[in-house]
Amino acid sequence: MSTQTISNKQLFLLNNAQTSTSPNFLEIDFAEGLYLHDTTGKKYMDLVSGFAVSNIGHRHPKVLEAIKNQLDKYMHLTVYGEFVQSPMIKFAEKLISVLPAALNNVYFVNSGTEATEGALKLAKRFTGRSGIVSCYNSYHGSTQGALSVMGNEHYKQAYRPLLPDVSFIRFGKAEDLTKITGNTACVIMETVQGEAGIRVATPEYMLKLRERCTAMGALLILDEIQAAFGRTGKLFAFEHYKIVPDILLLAKAMGGGMPIGAFIANREVMGVLKDNPILGHITTFGGHPVSTAAGLASLNVILEEELINDVAEKEELFRSLLVHPLIREVRGKGLMLSIQLDTFAQVAQVSKLAAADGVVIDWFLHCDNALRVAPPLIITNDEIRTACKVIIKALDQLK
């Protein structure tokens, strides 16, 4: 059969590796701001932000301009860490300027899971220890090391053996912090648990976590791959808790739509990757000039357009409108929210009905009976009202 007679959806199933047996199947023609437009001309509100990527909306003009300007100069030149490249230097300088003084050295990678891998290696190398503590229901990526610290055996059991000496604690339960010992190289924890269905710890717990890590000489790795760049109402979610991690993980919204990630630490800590052995961590495309140019532009948009200022107000508007007998709870912080229902069947049906009415929402890896609500920070109050009407209408239609 000629490929000209096969639809794009058929070709997608035929030629592209699949991650599930039930993909969303929306075929998008273009996206801009809050909206996705499919090949039939239908418009959708994106309440998922490409899974916390499009914090400033899709195709922001200033990001596009930065990308085009960099394309006129150069793209990939060599592996990370060899040539002096202006976009990478400027973006690192800007990131360091908005972070606490202790976080003053940036290692750019390509994604969140690569940031996790680099951070785990760094912690083991710096401390000379092997123990890693993570949380149940955590998600830090899907590569071998990141999978090892995922807190859900269902997604891991088919790929064992994984990293040894990994133990798990309950997120937010201070009594479990005694599992952080003198053998612990690091504790890796999401500042706000994402795939667990948006779980927020108390400031008291986060302070005790920081104190325990310091007392035991373990490095605290905070994963803000989903939570950073304004999503929770602060530029970085750890700012809510008045603590500072030893290593910070960033990705997703970092590039304004371009692929990029980073792990950030103190210069002294990061310095152990330089020798014994040399090239202790390597990436070919990390710090890609186009991605770092886009990332700098995106961060400047968040700061200059003051997109964080009304995140808390928008959270409250969502909470005031998302009231329905089938909604058990609305959890989260800022524009990182979940709507707790009873079953996955309800979640699947609401998602389908909402999409039919032009609103894209989704579920969570470790909490499939809740709906994800994480729109771009640029969403207006009127758009929030419209989106919530669609969600409530879908809940009314459940059988």
C-alpha positions in Angstrom: 0.0 0.0 0.0 1.3 3.4 -0.9 2.1 5.7 2.1 0.0 8.4 0.3 -3.1 6.5 1.1 -2.2 6.1 4.8 -3.3 8.8 7.2 -0.8 10.5 9.6 -2.4 8.7 12.5 -1.9 5.3 10.8 1.7 6.3 10.1 2.2 7.4 13.7 1.1 3.9 14.9 3.1 2.1 12.2 6.5 3.9 12.3 6.7 5.6 15.7 7.5 3.7 18.9 4.4 3.8 21.2 4.5 4.4 24.9 1.0 3.0 25.5 -1.9 1.3 23.8 -4.1 4.3 24.1 -2.4 7.5 22.9 -4.3 10.8 23.0 -4.4 10.9 19.1 -4.9 14.7 18.8 -3.2 15.8 15.6 -2.0 19.3 16.1 -1.4 21.7 13.2 -0.1 24.7 15.2 -0.1 26.1 18.7 0.0 29.6 20.1 -0.4 31.0 23.5 -2.8 28.9 25.5 -4.3 27.2 22.5 -3.7 24.1 20.4 -5.2 23.9 16.9 -5.8 20.6 15.3 -5.7 19.7 11.6 -9.5 20.1 11.3 -9.3 23.7 12.6 -10.6 22.9 16.1 -9.1 24.9 18.9 -8.3 23.5 22.4 -7.3 25.2 25.6 -4.1 23.5 26.8 -4.5 23.0 30.6 -1.5 20.6 30.7 1.1 23.0 29.2 2.8 20.1 27.4 3.3 18.6 30.9 4.6 21.8 32.6 6.7 22.9 29.7 4.8 25.8 28.2 4.7 28.1 31.3 4.8 31.2 29.1 2.5 29.7 26.5 3.2 28.1 23.1 5.5 29.9 20.7 6.1 33.1 22.7 7.3 35.8 20.2 10.4 36.7 22.3 11.4 33.0 22.4 10.9 32.6 18.7 13.0 35.8 18.1 15.9 34.4 20.3 15.8 31.1 18.4 15.9 32.8 15.0 18.7 35.1 16.1 20.8 32.1 17.3 20.1 30.1 14.1 21.7 32.9 12.1 25.0 32.4 14.1 25.5 28.7 14.8 23.9 25.6 16.2 25.8 22.6 17.6 29.6 23.1 17.6 31.0 20.5 20.0 30.4 18.5 23.1 29.4 20.3 26.3 32.2 21.9 28.2 34.8 22.5 25.5 34.0 25.7 23.5 33.0 29.0 25.0 29.5 29.6 23.7 27.7 32.9 24.5 24.1 31.6 24.8 25.1 29.0 27.4 27.2 31.6 29.4 24.4 34.2 29.4 21.7 31.7 30.5 23.9 30.3 33.3 24.7 33.8 34.5 21.0 34.7 34.5 20.0 31.5 36.4 22.6 32.0 39.0 21.5 35.6 39.5 18.0 34.5 40.5 19.1 31.6 42.7 20.6 31.6 46.3 24.4 32.2 46.4 25.2 28.6 47.2 23.7 27.4 43.8 26.3 29.0 41.6 27.4 26.4 39.1 25.2 25.1 36.2 25.6 21.8 34.3 23.3 21.9 31.2 21.8 18.7 29.9 19.0 17.8 27.5 16.1 16.8 29.7 14.9 16.2 33.2 15.8 12.6 33.4 19.4 13.5 32.4 19.5 16.1 35.1 18.5 13.4 37.6 21.3 11.0 36.3 23.9 13.8 36.5 22.8 14.8 40.0 22.9 11.2 41.4 26.4 10.7 40.0 27.6 14.0 41.4 26.2 13.2 44.9 27.9 9.8 45.0 31.2 11.2 43.7 31.2 14.2 46.1 30.3 12.2 49.3 32.0 9.0 48.5 28.8 7.2 49.6 26.5 4.8 47.9 23.1 5.3 49.6 20.2 7.1 47.9 17.0 7.9 49.6 13.9 8.7 47.5 10.1 8.9 48.1 7.3 6.5 47.4 5.2 7.7 44.4 8.1 9.9 43.2 8.9 10.4 39.6 12.3 11.7 38.4 12.5 10.3 34.8 12.7 7.0 33.0 16.3 6.2 32.4 18.0 3.5 34.5 19.2 5.6 37.4 16.1 7.8 37.4 13.9 4.7 37.3 15.8 3.3 40.2 14.7 6.2 42.4 11.1 6.2 41.1 8.8 5.3 44.0 6.4 2.9 42.2 7.4 -0.7 41.7 4.8 -1.3 39.0 6.8 0.7 36.5 10.2 -0.7 37.6 9.7 -4.5 38.1 10.2 -5.3 34.4 13.6 -3.6 34.2 15.4 -4.9 37.3 18.2 -5.1 38.3 18.5 -1.4 38.8 20.8 0.8 41.0 21.5 -0.9 44.4 21.4 0.8 47.8 18.2 2.8 47.1 15.6 3.2 49.9 12.3 4.9 50.1 10.5 7.1 52.6 7.0 8.6 52.7 6.7 12.1 51.4 5.8 14.5 54.1 6.2 12.0 57.0 8.9 13.4 59.3 9.3 10.1 61.2 10.7 8.5 58.1 13.7 10.9 58.0 15.6 8.7 60.3 16.3 6.5 57.2 18.8 9.3 56.1 22.0 8.0 57.7 25.8 8.3 57.5 25.8 6.1 54.4 23.4 8.3 52.5 25.0 10.1 49.6 21.8 12.0 48.8 18.1 12.4 49.3 16.3 13.1 46.0 12.8 14.6 46.4 10.3 16.6 44.4 9.7 19.9 46.0 6.0 19.3 45.1 5.3 15.7 44.1 3.9 15.8 40.6 3.0 12.3 39.3 1.7 11.4 42.8 -1.2 13.7 42.0 0.3 17.0 43.2 1.2 16.5 46.9 2.5 19.4 48.9 4.5 19.0 52.1 4.4 21.4 55.0 7.1 24.0 55.6 7.9 22.2 58.9 8.6 18.9 57.1 10.8 20.5 54.5 12.8 22.3 57.2 13.3 19.0 59.1 14.4 17.3 55.8 17.0 20.0 55.3 18.3 19.7 58.9 18.5 15.9 58.7 20.5 16.0 55.4 22.9 18.6 56.9 23.3 16.6 60.1 24.1 13.4 58.2 26.3 15.0 55.6 23.9 13.9 52.8 23.3 16.1 49.8 19.7 17.3 49.3 18.6 17.1 45.7 15.3 19.0 45.0 13.6 18.0 41.8 11.8 21.1 40.4 11.6 19.7 36.9 7.8 20.3 37.0 7.5 22.9 39.8 10.0 25.6 38.7 9.8 28.8 36.7 6.7 30.2 38.4 4.3 27.3 38.3 3.8 27.3 42.1 3.7 31.1 42.5 7.4 31.4 43.2 10.2 31.3 40.6 11.4 28.1 42.4 9.1 26.1 44.6 11.8 25.7 47.4 11.4 29.4 48.0 8.0 28.6 49.7 9.9 26.7 52.4 12.9 29.0 53.1 15.4 26.2 52.5 18.1 25.7 49.8 19.0 22.4 48.2 22.5 21.2 47.6 21.6 20.3 44.0 18.6 21.6 42.1 17.1 19.8 39.1 15.4 21.8 36.3 14.0 21.1 32.9 10.5 21.2 31.2 9.6 24.9 31.3 13.2 25.9 31.3 13.5 26.1 27.5 10.3 27.9 26.6 9.4 24.9 24.5 12.9 23.8 23.5 14.5 20.7 25.0 16.9 21.5 27.9 17.6 20.5 31.5 20.2 21.3 34.2 21.5 20.2 37.5 22.8 23.1 39.6 25.1 23.0 42.6 27.8 24.8 44.5 31.0 25.3 42.5 33.0 23.2 45.0 30.6 20.3 44.7 30.4 20.4 40.9 34.1 20.6 40.7 34.6 16.9 41.5 33.4 16.0 38.0 36.5 17.6 36.4 39.1 14.9 37.4 39.7 11.5 38.9 38.4 10.6 36.4 38.5 13.4 33.9 35.2 14.0 32.1 33.2 12.6 35.1 30.0 13.5 33.3 29.6 14.1 29.6 26.9 15.2 27.2 27.0 15.9 23.5 24.1 18.3 23.2 23.9 19.7 26.7 23.9 23.5 26.7 22.8 23.5 23.0 23.1 27.1 21.8 19.5 27.3 20.4 18.0 25.8 23.6 20.0 28.0 25.9 19.1 31.1 23.9 15.4 30.1 24.1 15.8 29.4 27.8 17.2 32.8 28.6 14.4 34.5 26.6 11.8 32.4 28.4 13.2 33.3 31.9 13.3 36.9 30.9 9.7 36.8 29.8 8.6 35.3 33.2 10.5 38.0 35.0 9.8 41.1 32.8 6.1 40.3 32.2 5.7 39.5 35.9 3.8 36.3 35.1 4.3 35.0 38.7 2.5 37.9 40.4 -1.0 36.6 39.9 -0.5 32.9 40.0 -1.9 32.6 43.6 -4.9 34.6 42.5 -5.5 32.3 39.6 -5.1 29.3 41.9 -7.9 30.6 44.1 -10.1 31.3 41.1 -9.7 27.6 40.0 -10.4 26.4 43.5 -13.6 28.5 43.8 -14.9 27.2 40.5 -13.9 23.6 40.7 -16.8 22.6 43.1 -18.8 19.5 42.2 -20.3 16.5 44.1 -17.8 14.2 42.3 -14.8 16.3 43.2 -13.3 14.9 46.4 -10.4 17.4 46.7 -8.5 20.0 44.7 -4.8 19.8 45.7 -1.7 21.7 44.8 0.1 25.0 44.8 -0.3 27.8 42.2 -1.1 26.5 38.8 0.1 23.0 39.6 -3.2 21.5 40.6 -5.1 18.1 40.7 -8.8 17.4 40.8 -9.3 14.2 42.9 -12.2 12.0 41.7 -12.9 8.4 42.6 -11.9 6.2 39.7 -9.7 6.2 36.5 -12.9 5.5 34.5 -14.2 8.9 35.7 -10.9 10.6 34.8 -10.8 9.1 31.4 -14.4 10.0 30.6 -14.0 13.6 31.9 -10.8 14.0 29.8 -12.6 12.8 26.7 -15.7 15.0 27.3 -13.6 18.0 28.0 -11.5 17.5 24.9 -14.7 17.3 22.8 -15.5 20.8 24.2 -12.1 22.1 23.5 -10.2 21.7 26.8 -7.2 19.4 27.2 -6.6 17.9 30.6 -4.9 14.7 31.7 -4.1 12.3 34.5 -1.1 11.3 36.6 1.3 8.4 36.4 1.0 7.4 40.1 -2.5 8.7 40.7 -4.8 7.8 37.9 -8.0 8.9 39.7 -7.1 12.6 39.6 -7.1 15.1 36.8 -4.1 17.3 36.0 -4.7 21.1 35.8 -1.4 22.9 34.9 -2.1 25.6 32.3 0.4 28.2 31.0 0.8 31.0 33.5 -0.6 33.4 30.8 -4.1 32.0 31.2 -6.6 34.8 31.9 -9.3 34.8 34.5 -11.9 34.7 31.8 -10.2 31.7 30.3 -10.1 30.0 33.7 -13.9 30.5 34.0 -14.5 29.0 30.6 -12.2 26.0 31.2 -13.9 25.3 34.6 -17.3 25.4 33.0 -16.2 22.8 30.5 -14.8 20.6 33.3 -18.0 20.9 35.5 -20.1 20.2 32.4 -18.1 17.0 31.8 -18.5 15.9 35.4 -22.3 16.5 35.1 -22.3 14.1 32.1 -20.7 11.2 33.9 -22.7 8.1 33.9 
